[in-house]
Structure formats: C-alpha cells, structure tokens
Amino acid sequence: MHLHQAKLRMQALETLSGQKLNEESNAVFNYSITIIGIAVILYHFFM
C-alpha cells in the first residue's frame, strides 16, 4: 500500500515538473517567434 502511494506521488511530481519544462520551452519559443516576426516586419519596412 505504502509503495503504491509512493509510486503515485513520484508520477505526480514527474508530470508537474514536465509541465513546468513545457511551459518554459513554450515561453522561449513564443519569445523567439515574436523576435523573428518583428525582425521580418522591420526588414520589409526598411527595404
């Protein structure tokens, strides 16, 4: 019984940390997309 609870707790921690990692990579991804978009707009604006 105790072992099963420990396993469930470990799985919950893993999914939580996995979600945090995904959120961070998504933030970085959105940030770089925004920078690329601004760069493209500026490039077309000045050409």
PyMOL Python script that loads the backbone (N, CA, C, O; Angstrom):
from pymol import cmd

cmd.read_pdbstr("""\
ATOM      1  N   MET A   1       0.830  -1.203   0.000  1.00  0.00           N
ATOM      2  CA  MET A   1       0.000   0.000   0.000  1.00  0.00           C
ATOM      3  C   MET A   1       0.866   1.255   0.000  1.00  0.00           C
ATOM      4  O   MET A   1       0.672   2.162  -0.809  1.00  0.00           O
ATOM      5  N   HIS A   2       1.835   1.288   0.934  1.00  0.00           N
ATOM      6  CA  HIS A   2       2.707   2.465   1.006  1.00  0.00           C
ATOM      7  C   HIS A   2       3.513   2.626  -0.282  1.00  0.00           C
ATOM      8  O   HIS A   2       3.715   3.739  -0.769  1.00  0.00           O
ATOM      9  N   LEU A   3       3.971   1.494  -0.826  1.00  0.00           N
ATOM     10  CA  LEU A   3       4.772   1.542  -2.045  1.00  0.00           C
ATOM     11  C   LEU A   3       3.956   2.117  -3.196  1.00  0.00           C
ATOM     12  O   LEU A   3       4.464   2.908  -3.991  1.00  0.00           O
ATOM     13  N   HIS A   4       2.702   1.720  -3.281  1.00  0.00           N
ATOM     14  CA  HIS A   4       1.835   2.217  -4.356  1.00  0.00           C
ATOM     15  C   HIS A   4       1.640   3.727  -4.234  1.00  0.00           C
ATOM     16  O   HIS A   4       1.684   4.441  -5.235  1.00  0.00           O
ATOM     17  N   GLN A   5       1.426   4.212  -3.016  1.00  0.00           N
ATOM     18  CA  GLN A   5       1.253   5.651  -2.797  1.00  0.00           C
ATOM     19  C   GLN A   5       2.524   6.401  -3.194  1.00  0.00           C
ATOM     20  O   GLN A   5       2.454   7.471  -3.800  1.00  0.00           O
ATOM     21  N   ALA A   6       3.677   5.841  -2.853  1.00  0.00           N
ATOM     22  CA  ALA A   6       4.943   6.481  -3.201  1.00  0.00           C
ATOM     23  C   ALA A   6       5.092   6.567  -4.721  1.00  0.00           C
ATOM     24  O   ALA A   6       5.539   7.582  -5.255  1.00  0.00           O
ATOM     25  N   LYS A   7       4.711   5.492  -5.407  1.00  0.00           N
ATOM     26  CA  LYS A   7       4.780   5.488  -6.877  1.00  0.00           C
ATOM     27  C   LYS A   7       3.881   6.573  -7.463  1.00  0.00           C
ATOM     28  O   LYS A   7       4.287   7.309  -8.362  1.00  0.00           O
ATOM     29  N   LEU A   8       2.657   6.664  -6.946  1.00  0.00           N
ATOM     30  CA  LEU A   8       1.726   7.679  -7.441  1.00  0.00           C
ATOM     31  C   LEU A   8       2.284   9.077  -7.200  1.00  0.00           C
ATOM     32  O   LEU A   8       2.174   9.959  -8.051  1.00  0.00           O
ATOM     33  N   ARG A   9       2.884   9.266  -6.029  1.00  0.00           N
ATOM     34  CA  ARG A   9       3.446  10.577  -5.700  1.00  0.00           C
ATOM     35  C   ARG A   9       4.588  10.929  -6.656  1.00  0.00           C
ATOM     36  O   ARG A   9       4.702  12.066  -7.112  1.00  0.00           O
ATOM     37  N   MET A  10       5.434   9.933  -6.951  1.00  0.00           N
ATOM     38  CA  MET A  10       6.535  10.161  -7.886  1.00  0.00           C
ATOM     39  C   MET A  10       6.000  10.526  -9.273  1.00  0.00           C
ATOM     40  O   MET A  10       6.519  11.436  -9.919  1.00  0.00           O
ATOM     41  N   GLN A  11       4.972   9.824  -9.726  1.00  0.00           N
ATOM     42  CA  GLN A  11       4.388  10.121 -11.037  1.00  0.00           C
ATOM     43  C   GLN A  11       3.811  11.528 -11.066  1.00  0.00           C
ATOM     44  O   GLN A  11       3.955  12.244 -12.057  1.00  0.00           O
ATOM     45  N   ALA A  12       3.153  11.928  -9.971  1.00  0.00           N
ATOM     46  CA  ALA A  12       2.574  13.270  -9.905  1.00  0.00           C
ATOM     47  C   ALA A  12       3.674  14.322  -9.981  1.00  0.00           C
ATOM     48  O   ALA A  12       3.531  15.324 -10.681  1.00  0.00           O
ATOM     49  N   LEU A  13       4.775  14.094  -9.260  1.00  0.00           N
ATOM     50  CA  LEU A  13       5.896  15.039  -9.288  1.00  0.00           C
ATOM     51  C   LEU A  13       6.491  15.117 -10.691  1.00  0.00           C
ATOM     52  O   LEU A  13       6.820  16.200 -11.175  1.00  0.00           O
ATOM     53  N   GLU A  14       6.627  13.960 -11.339  1.00  0.00           N
ATOM     54  CA  GLU A  14       7.191  13.940 -12.692  1.00  0.00           C
ATOM     55  C   GLU A  14       6.322  14.717 -13.669  1.00  0.00           C
ATOM     56  O   GLU A  14       6.836  15.475 -14.491  1.00  0.00           O
ATOM     57  N   THR A  15       5.004  14.533 -13.585  1.00  0.00           N
ATOM     58  CA  THR A  15       4.127  15.250 -14.512  1.00  0.00           C
ATOM     59  C   THR A  15       4.161  16.741 -14.227  1.00  0.00           C
ATOM     60  O   THR A  15       4.118  17.548 -15.156  1.00  0.00           O
ATOM     61  N   LEU A  16       4.238  17.122 -12.945  1.00  0.00           N
ATOM     62  CA  LEU A  16       4.296  18.547 -12.596  1.00  0.00           C
ATOM     63  C   LEU A  16       5.568  19.182 -13.145  1.00  0.00           C
ATOM     64  O   LEU A  16       5.514  20.250 -13.754  1.00  0.00           O
ATOM     65  N   SER A  17       6.718  18.528 -12.933  1.00  0.00           N
ATOM     66  CA  SER A  17       7.972  19.089 -13.431  1.00  0.00           C
ATOM     67  C   SER A  17       7.986  19.082 -14.955  1.00  0.00           C
ATOM     68  O   SER A  17       8.553  19.983 -15.573  1.00  0.00           O
ATOM     69  N   GLY A  18       7.369  18.080 -15.563  1.00  0.00           N
ATOM     70  CA  GLY A  18       7.277  18.030 -17.019  1.00  0.00           C
ATOM     71  C   GLY A  18       6.467  19.187 -17.560  1.00  0.00           C
ATOM     72  O   GLY A  18       6.833  19.788 -18.571  1.00  0.00           O
ATOM     73  N   GLN A  19       5.359  19.507 -16.889  1.00  0.00           N
ATOM     74  CA  GLN A  19       4.539  20.635 -17.320  1.00  0.00           C
ATOM     75  C   GLN A  19       5.319  21.936 -17.201  1.00  0.00           C
ATOM     76  O   GLN A  19       5.225  22.797 -18.075  1.00  0.00           O
ATOM     77  N   LYS A  20       6.093  22.088 -16.120  1.00  0.00           N
ATOM     78  CA  LYS A  20       6.879  23.306 -15.941  1.00  0.00           C
ATOM     79  C   LYS A  20       7.894  23.449 -17.068  1.00  0.00           C
ATOM     80  O   LYS A  20       8.070  24.537 -17.616  1.00  0.00           O
ATOM     81  N   LEU A  21       8.560  22.351 -17.414  1.00  0.00           N
ATOM     82  CA  LEU A  21       9.532  22.382 -18.505  1.00  0.00           C
ATOM     83  C   LEU A  21       8.849  22.776 -19.807  1.00  0.00           C
ATOM     84  O   LEU A  21       9.381  23.583 -20.569  1.00  0.00           O
ATOM     85  N   ASN A  22       7.678  22.211 -20.065  1.00  0.00           N
ATOM     86  CA  ASN A  22       6.950  22.542 -21.289  1.00  0.00           C
ATOM     87  C   ASN A  22       6.570  24.015 -21.324  1.00  0.00           C
ATOM     88  O   ASN A  22       6.676  24.659 -22.367  1.00  0.00           O
ATOM     89  N   GLU A  23       6.127  24.551 -20.189  1.00  0.00           N
ATOM     90  CA  GLU A  23       5.745  25.961 -20.140  1.00  0.00           C
ATOM     91  C   GLU A  23       6.951  26.847 -20.431  1.00  0.00           C
ATOM     92  O   GLU A  23       6.841  27.832 -21.161  1.00  0.00           O
ATOM     93  N   GLU A  24       8.117  26.491 -19.853  1.00  0.00           N
ATOM     94  CA  GLU A  24       9.318  27.292 -20.073  1.00  0.00           C
ATOM     95  C   GLU A  24       9.745  27.247 -21.533  1.00  0.00           C
ATOM     96  O   GLU A  24      10.068  28.284 -22.112  1.00  0.00           O
ATOM     97  N   SER A  25       9.751  26.059 -22.138  1.00  0.00           N
ATOM     98  CA  SER A  25      10.153  25.957 -23.543  1.00  0.00           C
ATOM     99  C   SER A  25       9.145  26.666 -24.445  1.00  0.00           C
ATOM    100  O   SER A  25       9.530  27.252 -25.457  1.00  0.00           O
ATOM    101  N   ASN A  26       7.863  26.620 -24.092  1.00  0.00           N
ATOM    102  CA  ASN A  26       6.850  27.341 -24.863  1.00  0.00           C
ATOM    103  C   ASN A  26       7.085  28.841 -24.781  1.00  0.00           C
ATOM    104  O   ASN A  26       6.938  29.545 -25.781  1.00  0.00           O
ATOM    105  N   ALA A  27       7.449  29.342 -23.597  1.00  0.00           N
ATOM    106  CA  ALA A  27       7.717  30.770 -23.432  1.00  0.00           C
ATOM    107  C   ALA A  27       8.905  31.181 -24.291  1.00  0.00           C
ATOM    108  O   ALA A  27       8.861  32.212 -24.962  1.00  0.00           O
ATOM    109  N   VAL A  28       9.964  30.381 -24.274  1.00  0.00           N
ATOM    110  CA  VAL A  28      11.145  30.678 -25.099  1.00  0.00           C
ATOM    111  C   VAL A  28      10.771  30.641 -26.574  1.00  0.00           C
ATOM    112  O   VAL A  28      11.198  31.499 -27.347  1.00  0.00           O
ATOM    113  N   PHE A  29       9.978  29.652 -26.965  1.00  0.00           N
ATOM    114  CA  PHE A  29       9.539  29.504 -28.353  1.00  0.00           C
ATOM    115  C   PHE A  29       8.737  30.725 -28.796  1.00  0.00           C
ATOM    116  O   PHE A  29       9.003  31.291 -29.856  1.00  0.00           O
ATOM    117  N   ASN A  30       7.753  31.135 -27.987  1.00  0.00           N
ATOM    118  CA  ASN A  30       6.938  32.306 -28.323  1.00  0.00           C
ATOM    119  C   ASN A  30       7.800  33.558 -28.404  1.00  0.00           C
ATOM    120  O   ASN A  30       7.593  34.404 -29.275  1.00  0.00           O
ATOM    121  N   TYR A  31       8.772  33.676 -27.490  1.00  0.00           N
ATOM    122  CA  TYR A  31       9.671  34.831 -27.457  1.00  0.00           C
ATOM    123  C   TYR A  31      10.467  34.926 -28.757  1.00  0.00           C
ATOM    124  O   TYR A  31      10.550  35.994 -29.362  1.00  0.00           O
ATOM    125  N   SER A  32      11.054  33.798 -29.185  1.00  0.00           N
ATOM    126  CA  SER A  32      11.855  33.814 -30.413  1.00  0.00           C
ATOM    127  C   SER A  32      10.974  34.057 -31.635  1.00  0.00           C
ATOM    128  O   SER A  32      11.387  34.753 -32.562  1.00  0.00           O
ATOM    129  N   ILE A  33       9.766  33.494 -31.651  1.00  0.00           N
ATOM    130  CA  ILE A  33       8.830  33.734 -32.765  1.00  0.00           C
ATOM    131  C   ILE A  33       8.520  35.227 -32.861  1.00  0.00           C
ATOM    132  O   ILE A  33       8.498  35.792 -33.955  1.00  0.00           O
ATOM    133  N   THR A  34       8.281  35.861 -31.712  1.00  0.00           N
ATOM    134  CA  THR A  34       7.972  37.295 -31.693  1.00  0.00           C
ATOM    135  C   THR A  34       9.143  38.099 -32.239  1.00  0.00           C
ATOM    136  O   THR A  34       8.948  39.010 -33.043  1.00  0.00           O
ATOM    137  N   ILE A  35      10.362  37.768 -31.807  1.00  0.00           N
ATOM    138  CA  ILE A  35      11.552  38.493 -32.276  1.00  0.00           C
ATOM    139  C   ILE A  35      11.718  38.314 -33.783  1.00  0.00           C
ATOM    140  O   ILE A  35      12.003  39.277 -34.495  1.00  0.00           O
ATOM    141  N   ILE A  36      11.539  37.083 -34.273  1.00  0.00           N
ATOM    142  CA  ILE A  36      11.662  36.830 -35.715  1.00  0.00           C
ATOM    143  C   ILE A  36      10.603  37.623 -36.474  1.00  0.00           C
ATOM    144  O   ILE A  36      10.891  38.209 -37.517  1.00  0.00           O
ATOM    145  N   GLY A  37       9.374  37.641 -35.946  1.00  0.00           N
ATOM    146  CA  GLY A  37       8.298  38.391 -36.593  1.00  0.00           C
ATOM    147  C   GLY A  37       8.614  39.870 -36.681  1.00  0.00           C
ATOM    148  O   GLY A  37       8.418  40.486 -37.728  1.00  0.00           O
ATOM    149  N   ILE A  38       9.107  40.454 -35.579  1.00  0.00           N
ATOM    150  CA  ILE A  38       9.462  41.882 -35.573  1.00  0.00           C
ATOM    151  C   ILE A  38      10.595  42.142 -36.561  1.00  0.00           C
ATOM    152  O   ILE A  38      10.567  43.128 -37.298  1.00  0.00           O
ATOM    153  N   ALA A  39      11.595  41.255 -36.576  1.00  0.00           N
ATOM    154  CA  ALA A  39      12.727  41.419 -37.493  1.00  0.00           C
ATOM    155  C   ALA A  39      12.253  41.392 -38.943  1.00  0.00           C
ATOM    156  O   ALA A  39      12.699  42.206 -39.753  1.00  0.00           O
ATOM    157  N   VAL A  40      11.356  40.464 -39.280  1.00  0.00           N
ATOM    158  CA  VAL A  40      10.840  40.365 -40.651  1.00  0.00           C
ATOM    159  C   VAL A  40      10.066  41.628 -41.018  1.00  0.00           C
ATOM    160  O   VAL A  40      10.231  42.157 -42.118  1.00  0.00           O
ATOM    161  N   ILE A  41       9.220  42.116 -40.103  1.00  0.00           N
ATOM    162  CA  ILE A  41       8.441  43.332 -40.368  1.00  0.00           C
ATOM    163  C   ILE A  41       9.374  44.520 -40.583  1.00  0.00           C
ATOM    164  O   ILE A  41       9.195  45.289 -41.527  1.00  0.00           O
ATOM    165  N   LEU A  42      10.369  44.671 -39.711  1.00  0.00           N
ATOM    166  CA  LEU A  42      11.318  45.780 -39.853  1.00  0.00           C
ATOM    167  C   LEU A  42      12.086  45.660 -41.164  1.00  0.00           C
ATOM    168  O   LEU A  42      12.310  46.657 -41.852  1.00  0.00           O
ATOM    169  N   TYR A  43      12.492  44.429 -41.512  1.00  0.00           N
ATOM    170  CA  TYR A  43      13.233  44.198 -42.747  1.00  0.00           C
ATOM    171  C   TYR A  43      12.415  44.643 -43.958  1.00  0.00           C
ATOM    172  O   TYR A  43      12.931  45.340 -44.831  1.00  0.00           O
ATOM    173  N   HIS A  44      11.153  44.247 -44.014  1.00  0.00           N
ATOM    174  CA  HIS A  44      10.290  44.642 -45.128  1.00  0.00           C
ATOM    175  C   HIS A  44      10.005  46.141 -45.094  1.00  0.00           C
ATOM    176  O   HIS A  44       9.878  46.774 -46.141  1.00  0.00           O
ATOM    177  N   PHE A  45       9.905  46.702 -43.903  1.00  0.00           N
ATOM    178  CA  PHE A  45       9.609  48.125 -43.750  1.00  0.00           C
ATOM    179  C   PHE A  45      10.744  48.982 -44.305  1.00  0.00           C
ATOM    180  O   PHE A  45      10.504  50.022 -44.919  1.00  0.00           O
ATOM    181  N   PHE A  46      11.989  48.534 -44.081  1.00  0.00           N
ATOM    182  CA  PHE A  46      13.142  49.337 -44.498  1.00  0.00           C
ATOM    183  C   PHE A  46      13.618  49.010 -45.908  1.00  0.00           C
ATOM    184  O   PHE A  46      14.428  49.750 -46.467  1.00  0.00           O
ATOM    185  N   MET A  47      13.131  47.913 -46.496  1.00  0.00           N
ATOM    186  CA  MET A  47      13.582  47.574 -47.856  1.00  0.00           C
ATOM    187  C   MET A  47      12.779  48.353 -48.894  1.00  0.00           C
ATOM    188  O   MET A  47      13.011  48.204 -50.093  1.00  0.00           O
TER     189      MET A  47
END
""", "prot")
cmd.dss("prot")
cmd.show_as("cartoon", "prot")
cmd.util.cbc("prot")
cmd.orient("prot")
